[in-house]
Amino acid sequence: MANENERIEVTTDEARAGSTPHMTRYILPMSLVLVVVIFAFILFARQ
């Protein structure tokens, strides 16, 4: 058991217990554009 006052240092991957894929970089802008297109379609379809 570690000493309570001892500092524990771990790497980012160890703390996360896995890797971080970069899909968020693509999914977030694509979904934002999709929502804007859908809202624009709804706006123009109601007129």
MOPAC internal coordinates of N, CA, C and O (Angstrom, degrees):
PM7 1SCF
backbone

  N    0.0000 0     0.00 0     0.00 0    0    0    0
  C    1.4494 1     0.00 0     0.00 0    1    0    0
  C    1.5201 1   108.78 1     0.00 0    2    1    0
  O    1.2310 1   120.83 1   -42.91 1    3    2    1
  N    1.3084 1   116.02 1   137.09 1    3    2    1
  C    1.4652 1   121.20 1  -177.45 1    5    3    2
  C    1.5235 1   110.21 1   -76.01 1    6    5    3
  O    1.2310 1   121.84 1   -28.42 1    7    6    5
  N    1.3198 1   114.08 1   151.58 1    7    6    5
  C    1.4454 1   120.65 1   176.16 1    9    7    6
  C    1.5356 1   108.48 1   -67.18 1   10    9    7
  O    1.2310 1   119.72 1   -41.65 1   11   10    9
  N    1.3259 1   118.15 1   138.35 1   11   10    9
  C    1.4657 1   121.81 1  -177.63 1   13   11   10
  C    1.5232 1   112.35 1   -61.97 1   14   13   11
  O    1.2310 1   119.71 1   149.63 1   15   14   13
  N    1.3106 1   118.15 1   -30.37 1   15   14   13
  C    1.4595 1   121.97 1  -177.95 1   17   15   14
  C    1.5262 1   112.71 1   -89.77 1   18   17   15
  O    1.2310 1   120.29 1   174.18 1   19   18   17
  N    1.3211 1   117.04 1    -5.82 1   19   18   17
  C    1.4583 1   120.87 1  -178.28 1   21   19   18
  C    1.5283 1   109.94 1   -79.56 1   22   21   19
  O    1.2310 1   120.90 1   -45.73 1   23   22   21
  N    1.3118 1   115.88 1   134.27 1   23   22   21
  C    1.4585 1   121.22 1  -179.49 1   25   23   22
  C    1.5271 1   109.49 1   -79.22 1   26   25   23
  O    1.2310 1   120.67 1   -46.53 1   27   26   25
  N    1.3203 1   116.33 1   133.47 1   27   26   25
  C    1.4611 1   121.47 1   179.31 1   29   27   26
  C    1.5216 1   107.92 1  -104.97 1   30   29   27
  O    1.2310 1   120.54 1   -55.23 1   31   30   29
  N    1.3130 1   116.57 1   124.77 1   31   30   29
  C    1.4639 1   121.26 1   179.30 1   33   31   30
  C    1.5181 1   108.88 1  -119.72 1   34   33   31
  O    1.2310 1   121.47 1   -52.92 1   35   34   33
  N    1.3221 1   114.79 1   127.08 1   35   34   33
  C    1.4642 1   120.73 1   176.55 1   37   35   34
  C    1.5284 1   108.05 1  -132.46 1   38   37   35
  O    1.2310 1   121.27 1   -22.59 1   39   38   37
  N    1.3232 1   115.18 1   157.41 1   39   38   37
  C    1.4636 1   119.14 1   178.05 1   41   39   38
  C    1.5230 1   109.31 1   -74.82 1   42   41   39
  O    1.2310 1   120.92 1   -10.93 1   43   42   41
  N    1.3219 1   115.84 1   169.07 1   43   42   41
  C    1.4576 1   121.22 1  -179.38 1   45   43   42
  C    1.5231 1   111.12 1   -61.80 1   46   45   43
  O    1.2310 1   120.10 1   136.27 1   47   46   45
  N    1.3279 1   117.41 1   -43.73 1   47   46   45
  C    1.4703 1   120.35 1  -179.98 1   49   47   46
  C    1.5241 1   111.84 1   -66.36 1   50   49   47
  O    1.2310 1   120.18 1   142.36 1   51   50   49
  N    1.3202 1   117.25 1   -37.64 1   51   50   49
  C    1.4641 1   119.65 1   178.14 1   53   51   50
  C    1.5276 1   111.07 1   -66.58 1   54   53   51
  O    1.2310 1   120.09 1   139.19 1   55   54   53
  N    1.3007 1   117.44 1   -40.81 1   55   54   53
  C    1.4596 1   120.68 1  -179.90 1   57   55   54
  C    1.5164 1   111.11 1   -68.15 1   58   57   55
  O    1.2310 1   120.50 1   146.52 1   59   58   57
  N    1.2998 1   116.65 1   -33.48 1   59   58   57
  C    1.4542 1   122.92 1  -178.63 1   61   59   58
  C    1.5217 1   111.31 1   -83.05 1   62   61   59
  O    1.2310 1   120.07 1   160.21 1   63   62   61
  N    1.3035 1   117.47 1   -19.79 1   63   62   61
  C    1.4624 1   124.68 1  -177.93 1   65   63   62
  C    1.5232 1   111.05 1    60.45 1   66   65   63
  O    1.2310 1   120.22 1  -141.36 1   67   66   65
  N    1.3100 1   117.18 1    38.64 1   67   66   65
  C    1.4575 1   120.45 1   177.68 1   69   67   66
  C    1.5085 1   111.08 1   166.13 1   70   69   67
  O    1.2310 1   121.34 1     8.43 1   71   70   69
  N    1.3008 1   115.04 1  -171.57 1   71   70   69
  C    1.4585 1   120.18 1   179.62 1   73   71   70
  C    1.5166 1   109.85 1  -106.15 1   74   73   71
  O    1.2310 1   121.08 1   -17.42 1   75   74   73
  N    1.3140 1   115.54 1   162.58 1   75   74   73
  C    1.4586 1   121.31 1   179.37 1   77   75   74
  C    1.5228 1   108.60 1  -113.45 1   78   77   75
  O    1.2310 1   120.22 1   -70.56 1   79   78   77
  N    1.3265 1   117.18 1   109.44 1   79   78   77
  C    1.4680 1   117.84 1   177.22 1   81   79   78
  C    1.5255 1   110.22 1   -72.69 1   82   81   79
  O    1.2310 1   120.99 1   -25.23 1   83   82   81
  N    1.3067 1   115.70 1   154.77 1   83   82   81
  C    1.4599 1   120.61 1  -176.87 1   85   83   82
  C    1.5269 1   112.06 1   -92.77 1   86   85   83
  O    1.2310 1   119.85 1  -154.68 1   87   86   85
  N    1.3244 1   117.88 1    25.32 1   87   86   85
  C    1.4626 1   120.87 1  -179.20 1   89   87   86
  C    1.5218 1   111.51 1   -68.66 1   90   89   87
  O    1.2310 1   119.49 1   152.07 1   91   90   89
  N    1.3259 1   118.57 1   -27.93 1   91   90   89
  C    1.4623 1   121.35 1  -179.88 1   93   91   90
  C    1.5180 1   110.48 1   -59.94 1   94   93   91
  O    1.2310 1   120.70 1   146.98 1   95   94   93
  N    1.3038 1   116.26 1   -33.02 1   95   94   93
  C    1.4565 1   121.80 1   179.52 1   97   95   94
  C    1.5292 1   111.06 1   -59.26 1   98   97   95
  O    1.2310 1   119.88 1   148.78 1   99   98   97
  N    1.3260 1   117.83 1   -31.22 1   99   98   97
  C    1.4608 1   122.15 1  -178.66 1  101   99   98
  C    1.5246 1   112.08 1   -98.66 1  102  101   99
  O    1.2310 1   119.86 1   142.26 1  103  102  101
  N    1.3145 1   117.87 1   -37.74 1  103  102  101
  C    1.4591 1   121.53 1  -175.49 1  105  103  102
  C    1.5186 1   111.59 1   -68.59 1  106  105  103
  O    1.2310 1   119.44 1   137.50 1  107  106  105
  N    1.3118 1   118.68 1   -42.50 1  107  106  105
  C    1.4604 1   121.27 1  -177.71 1  109  107  106
  C    1.5285 1   112.86 1   -61.95 1  110  109  107
  O    1.2310 1   118.47 1   129.45 1  111  110  109
  N    1.3340 1   120.52 1   -50.55 1  111  110  109
  C    1.4786 1   118.73 1   178.02 1  113  111  110
  C    1.5283 1   112.71 1   -65.42 1  114  113  111
  O    1.2310 1   119.89 1   142.10 1  115  114  113
  N    1.3408 1   117.82 1   -37.90 1  115  114  113
  C    1.4598 1   119.55 1  -179.79 1  117  115  114
  C    1.5221 1   111.36 1   -65.20 1  118  117  115
  O    1.2310 1   119.92 1   139.12 1  119  118  117
  N    1.3179 1   117.75 1   -40.88 1  119  118  117
  C    1.4594 1   120.03 1   179.16 1  121  119  118
  C    1.5254 1   110.94 1   -69.11 1  122  121  119
  O    1.2310 1   119.94 1   144.97 1  123  122  121
  N    1.3187 1   117.71 1   -35.03 1  123  122  121
  C    1.4529 1   121.00 1   177.09 1  125  123  122
  C    1.5338 1   110.79 1   -64.13 1  126  125  123
  O    1.2310 1   120.40 1   135.12 1  127  126  125
  N    1.3217 1   116.85 1   -44.88 1  127  126  125
  C    1.4645 1   121.03 1   177.48 1  129  127  126
  C    1.5237 1   110.19 1   -63.49 1  130  129  127
  O    1.2310 1   120.16 1   139.35 1  131  130  129
  N    1.3119 1   117.30 1   -40.65 1  131  130  129
  C    1.4656 1   121.09 1   179.07 1  133  131  130
  C    1.5227 1   111.24 1   -61.95 1  134  133  131
  O    1.2310 1   119.88 1   136.81 1  135  134  133
  N    1.3161 1   117.84 1   -43.19 1  135  134  133
  C    1.4687 1   121.27 1   178.72 1  137  135  134
  C    1.5220 1   110.66 1   -64.10 1  138  137  135
  O    1.2310 1   119.68 1   137.85 1  139  138  137
  N    1.3263 1   118.21 1   -42.15 1  139  138  137
  C    1.4641 1   121.27 1   178.92 1  141  139  138
  C    1.5291 1   110.01 1   -63.26 1  142  141  139
  O    1.2310 1   120.16 1   137.76 1  143  142  141
  N    1.3189 1   117.31 1   -42.24 1  143  142  141
  C    1.4732 1   120.71 1   179.18 1  145  143  142
  C    1.5223 1   110.57 1   -64.27 1  146  145  143
  O    1.2310 1   119.89 1   137.33 1  147  146  145
  N    1.3133 1   117.81 1   -42.67 1  147  146  145
  C    1.4690 1   121.02 1   179.53 1  149  147  146
  C    1.5234 1   110.59 1   -64.19 1  150  149  147
  O    1.2310 1   119.93 1   135.69 1  151  150  149
  N    1.3176 1   117.73 1   -44.31 1  151  150  149
  C    1.4684 1   120.21 1   178.57 1  153  151  150
  C    1.5264 1   111.24 1   -64.52 1  154  153  151
  O    1.2310 1   120.00 1   140.95 1  155  154  153
  N    1.3258 1   117.60 1   -39.05 1  155  154  153
  C    1.4671 1   120.64 1   177.63 1  157  155  154
  C    1.5241 1   110.23 1   -64.78 1  158  157  155
  O    1.2310 1   120.24 1   139.36 1  159  158  157
  N    1.3208 1   117.15 1   -40.64 1  159  158  157
  C    1.4697 1   121.25 1   178.19 1  161  159  158
  C    1.5322 1   110.39 1   -62.62 1  162  161  159
  O    1.2310 1   120.69 1   135.21 1  163  162  161
  N    1.3207 1   116.29 1   -44.79 1  163  162  161
  C    1.4707 1   120.12 1   178.94 1  165  163  162
  C    1.5239 1   110.47 1   -63.80 1  166  165  163
  O    1.2310 1   120.23 1   138.19 1  167  166  165
  N    1.3152 1   117.17 1   -41.81 1  167  166  165
  C    1.4604 1   121.22 1  -179.73 1  169  167  166
  C    1.5271 1   111.20 1   -61.74 1  170  169  167
  O    1.2310 1   120.17 1   133.28 1  171  170  169
  N    1.3456 1   117.28 1   -46.72 1  171  170  169
  C    1.4648 1   120.73 1  -178.13 1  173  171  170
  C    1.5296 1   112.07 1   -76.99 1  174  173  171
  O    1.2310 1   119.51 1   154.48 1  175  174  173
  N    1.3168 1   118.54 1   -25.52 1  175  174  173
  C    1.4633 1   121.26 1   179.63 1  177  175  174
  C    1.5285 1   111.09 1   -73.81 1  178  177  175
  O    1.2310 1   119.86 1   153.83 1  179  178  177
  N    1.3018 1   117.88 1   -26.17 1  179  178  177
  C    1.4687 1   121.05 1  -178.85 1  181  179  178
  C    1.5191 1   112.21 1   -80.01 1  182  181  179
  O    1.2310 1   119.81 1   166.20 1  183  182  181
  N    1.3093 1   117.96 1   -13.80 1  183  182  181
  C    1.4716 1   120.09 1  -177.10 1  185  183  182
  C    1.5062 1   111.61 1   -85.15 1  186  185  183
  O    1.2310 1   120.10 1   180.00 1  187  186  185

